[in-house]
Amino acid sequence: MTGLTVGWDHDVELLLGFLNTRHVLDSEASWRAWVTERGLGRSSDLAQARAARAALRSSIEGSSGPQTAAGVVHIELTDGVPVLSSSDALGAVLAASARLAVLGSWERFKICPAEDCLSAFFDRSRNRSRTWCSMQVCGNREKARTFRKRTRDLQNSTLATV
């Protein structure tokens, strides 16, 4: 069993990595490689990993209704302190999710609204108002689209009144 007493930042990075595994979950081989690269023990069932990823992303997006993410997470007493642990990758991800939720950090996970992106990101802003995964890429692209549309609409309305 792998004890999961690592830090908060590790949990954030692990969960973000898992939430953004769209192509990793295309095959058993890529899923095993992702798990091995992160030292998460054995890889879980691919179908369960896909279902858990979908449920976690849906939860972050605020979808209503029950979401199910099945994995094995154990609670061990280490030096008299309860510690979440798991022997497989999916359990490690779910344990990280649970720790972050208990710490009040779950609401900081967001999905980029750019339709050509949809990456998960962690909002580290003080007031939790970040919208885009990257202001330099997705945010800038959307602001440019909005500006072009506003300019085009203004030109069209000016031509219509002439």
Secondary structure, 3 states (H helix, E strand, C coil): CEECCCCHHHHHHHHHHHHCCCCHHHCHHHHHHHHHHCCCCECCCHHHHHHHHHHHHHHHHCCCCCCCCCCCCEEEEECCEEEEEECEHHHHHHHHHHHHHHCCCHHHEEECCCCCCCCEEECCCCCCCCCCCCHHHHHHHHHHHHHHHHHHHHHHHHHHHC
